[in-house]
Amino acid sequence: MHRIGPPAAAIGTSVTAKHIHTYIICQYMQPAWLGRSRPRSPIRAAALVDRQVAAQAAHRRAVRRPVGARRLTGGRRFPVDARVRSCHDRAIMEGPRMSITADTAPVPMLTGPRHEEVLAALHQLLTPRTYLEIGIEQGQTLRAARCPSIAIDPVFSIDQSIIGEKPECLLYRMPSDRFFDKHDPVTLLGEQLDLAFLDGLHLYEFLLRDFINVEACCRRNSVIVLHDCVPTDLYLARRDRQDESLRAQTRIPGGWCGDVWKTVLILRAYRPDLRIETFDSAYTGVVLVTNLDPESQVLTERYVEAVESFAELSLQDYGLHRYIDELAMRDARSLFDPVQLARYVWM
């Protein structure tokens, strides 16, 4: 029989099943953070794990503090709506929780058509009269538009012709917050937006602000497409892009979705009137949001509350597999069929 450490009496503390379980994990699973040291007793193993958990929690709090949230509140916390608090509490408390290790296994890769193909299909089938895009990269998605368009990006890297059949295309090299502070898309294009693609900075508070600003310029039946809201592993969902601690777990080294997945949870919690559909576009999904309300002030008035409410929530805490299951993802190829597309959007 393998001896797992000195008797409890010698340590002065009773050894519980949790202590023994912790000790076995440290001895035989050898987590990377433990280094070369190996605890010589269950009690010391538990102490090591407790210190590591506390350090990781402190790091998450430092990294995940939303940009501008504390500045906007002046250090004050706002009361949280009961429905939102219930959603947040369930995220933390529901389901079986392990005290030391969590289910961090990646979910299957998304293998549907890429987002560039999805956007091209939407332009072809919906024939929008106006289009706005945030985060244009090399211009692959912008090139598909055939209508008057607005493109916003603080750093352009266009390496191809993007004009195509557009009668006009307005490019703004600035952050999206500054654009909406200085310009009105409806005034620039002469009418409300029919289609928008949001792929800016991959932090949930930025995407939430982009959604708020864009929805105010839309019709009820306009379509807002969100990108990168379906990370398939925890590495992709890290908030700090420079954090490479989970790189070994990913199949897309260097990939980064950030924490924009939280935006989907916020929209569901605060705006149940929206229709939100998720599709398995490779490699990080697309989300179509319709049934918009350009007059709604819910997200504007409760922006700080929403950001603060979800600030400490990590995808590991919420549950990667749980999040993917709740999305109830649909086949992105259905967006290429006019009959099936009509189930989700009308224009």
N, C-alpha and C positions, 0 to 999 in steps of 0.2 A: 504494500500500500504506500502510495506517495505521500510524504509528509509535506503539508502545505504551510508550515510555519510553526513558531513556538506556541505553546498552549495559551489560551486566553488569559489564564491567571497570571502568566508571566508578563503580559502586557498591561494588565489592569483594566481591560475593557472586554466585554463579551463579543464573541465573533458571531455575526449573523450570516444568513445565507447570502445576503447582498455582498458582505465582505469577501466571502469565499468566491462568489461569482466574479467579483472585481479582480481578485487576486489571480484567478485562472486566466482571465482575459489578458492581464498584464504579462503573465508568465509565458503564455503559449501563443496568443495572437500577436503580441509584440507590436502595439501601435507605434507609429513612427515618432510621435511626439515624446515617447518615453525615452528615446535615445538608447544608450547602452545600459542604463541603470535598470535593475529589476528589483522590485520590492521583496523584502524577505518575510513579510507576513501579510495576512489579509487586511489588518487594520491599516498598515502603512500603504498598502495598495489603494485602499479607499481614500486615504488622505491625498495621495498623489493625483488620483482621478478628480477629486473634488477641487483641488487647486487648478488643474488643467481646465475643467469645465468653467470655473470662475474666470480664468484668463481669457478663454474663448468668448465668453459672454461679454466681457469688457471690451474686447476687440470688435465684436459685432456692433456694440453700441456706438463705439467711436466711428466706425466706418459707415454705418447706416444712417447717421444723423442726416436728415434731409437738408439739402442745400437751401438756405434762406428761411427754413421753418422757424428756428428759434429767433432769428432777426425779426420776422414778421409778427411774432407773438410778443416780442419784448420780454421774453422769458416766462410768459404766463402760459398756463395750460387751459384749454377750452373744454367745457363739458362735452361729453361724447353722447351722441344719440343712442338710446337703448338698443335699437336695432343693429347699429354698427358695433357697439360694444359686445352684443351677443355674438355677432359674426366673428369678431376678433377673439373672444374668449373660446368659442368653439374651435377656432383655428389652433389654439394652444392646447386645449384640454381633451378634445375628442380623440378617440382611437387609442390603441395600446401604445404606451410610451416606454422606451427602454432608458434606464438611467445613465447608461454608459455609451452604448452604441445606438445609432439610428439607422433606419432603412434609407440608405443613400444610393442604392443601385440605380443606374440610369434607366430611363424608359426607352422603348424602341425608337429608333431614328424615324423622323418624319420623311416620307418618300414621295409625297405628292408633287405636283408641278411647282417650280420655283415661283417666288413672288413676282418676278419680272413677267413671267408668263401669265400669272393670274391678273396682274394689272392690265396687261395687253388685252386679255379676254374681256375684262370689264369695260375698257374703252370701246372695244369693238361692238359688244352686245348692248351696252347701255347708252352708247353715244352721248356722253355728258356734254352739256353746253359750256361748262366751266370746270376748271381743275386746279387744285392747289396741292403742292408737295413740299414737305419739310424733310430735309436730309436727302440730297439727291445723288451723293457719291459721284460716280462717273457718268450718270445721266441715263442709265439703262431703263429705268421706269419712266422717267420724264419723256423719253423719246417716243413712247407708245401713245402719248396724248395727241389728239388731233384738234382740240378746241383751244380757245384762249386759256392760257395757263400762267400760274405764278409758282416760282420755285424759290425756296428759302434755304440757305445753308451758310454758316459763317466761314467755311473753307470750301471753295469749289475745286473739284478735281475732274472736271468734264474732259473726256478724251475722245468724244465722238460728236457727230452732228445730232442736235436735239430738236431742231426746228421742225423738220418733217412737214406735215400739212397744217401746222398751227397758224392761224391768222396773226396771233401775237403771243409772245412768251416773255414774261417779265421775270428777271433774275434779281434777287436781293441777297447780297453777301453780308449777312448779319445774323445774329441769333434770332430765333423766332420770337422771343419775348420783346425784343426791340422792334421787330417788324410790326407786331400787332399794336405796340404802343404808338407807332408813328403812322401806320397805314391801315386802310380799311379795304379788304379784298373786294367787297361788294362795290365800292366806289371805283376801284381800279378796273374791274372787269365789267361793270355795268349791270350785274345781276348776281344773285346768290350762287353759292357754290353747289355744284351737283355731285362732285366726287373729290375726295381728299385722301392723300396717303401720308401717314405720319410715321416717320422713321428718323427722328432727330436724336438728341442725346438720350442714351439708354438709362435714364434715371426716372423713377416713377412719377416724381413731382413735376418734372419737365413735361413728360408725356401728358399728364393730367392737365397742365396749363395749356398745352397745345390743343387738347381736345376741347377744353372750355372755349378757347378763342375761336376755333374752327366751327364748332357747333353753332355759335352765335351768327355765323355767316351763311348757314345752310338753310335748306328747306326741310320740311318734315320728312320727305322721302329721299333726301340726299343720302349718300353712303360715305362713311368715314372708315378707312382701312387702317388698322394698326399692325405694325410689324414687330417681330421678335418677342412676342408675349408668350411663347411656348418653349421655354428651355427644356431640353431633354436630359439634363444632368445639372448637378449643383454648381459645377465649374462655370457653365454658361450663365448661371443666375447670380453670380457674385456681383455685388455692388461696386466694389473697387476693381477697376479693370486691371490694375497692376498686381493684384493678388493672384499668385500662381500656385497657392498651396494645394489646390484640388486638381491641378493639371493632369495628374496621372489617371483621373477618373473619366476624362472626357474623350470623345471620339472626334472632337473638333478643336484641336489645340489652337489657342489664340482667339477663338470665337468669344463673343461677348453679347449677351442679351441684357445684361444689367438686371435691375429689379423692376422692369416695366410690367412684369406679370402682376404686380400689385395693383396696377391701374385697372385691370380687369375686375379684380375683387372690389375695388372702390366703386367702379361704375355699377356693379351689381348691387352693392350695399346701399348706395345713395340714390341711384337712378333706376329703380326697377321698371320704369316705363320704357327704357331703351330695349331694343332687340339686339342681342349680342350673339353672334354665331362665329365659331372657331373652325378653321379648316387646316388640314394636315399638309400645308405647303412646306416643301423642303426649304431649309432645315429647321426653322424655328417658327413655323406657322404664320397664318394671317388671321386677323379678327375683323369681321365686318360688323359695324354698328349702324343700325338704321332706326326708324321711328323716332327721329330726333325732335327736339323741341328748342328752337332757337331763342325762345323767350324765357326758357328756364334759368333761374338764378340759384338753384340749389347748390350746384358745385362751386359757383363763384362765392356765395355767402358762407359756405362751409368748407372752403378749400383748406384752411389751416387745420381745422378739426380733422378732416380726412387724412391729411398728410401725417399729422401727429399720431393719429390712431393706429396707423399701419407702419410707423417708423421702425419699431423694434421687431417686427415680424420677419423671420427668415423663411425661405422656402423649405429648409430642413425642418423647421418647427411646424410649418403648415402641412408639410408632407408632399413631396414631389409627385408620387403616384396618385395621391388624393387629388391634387390640383389638376393633373391630366385627366383623371376620371371625371371630375366635375365639369370640365370643359365640354365633354361629350362631342369630341371633334368629328367633323363631317369630311367627306371625301372632297378634296379641292377640285377634282375633275368635274364635279357637278356644276362648278361655276363656268364651265365651257359650254354647257348645254342651255340654250335660252329657256326651255321649259322648266328645267330644274332651278335655274337662276331666279326665275320669277317667284319661286317659293320663298326666297329670302329678301329680295329687293324689288321695288317697282319705281319706274322713272319715266 
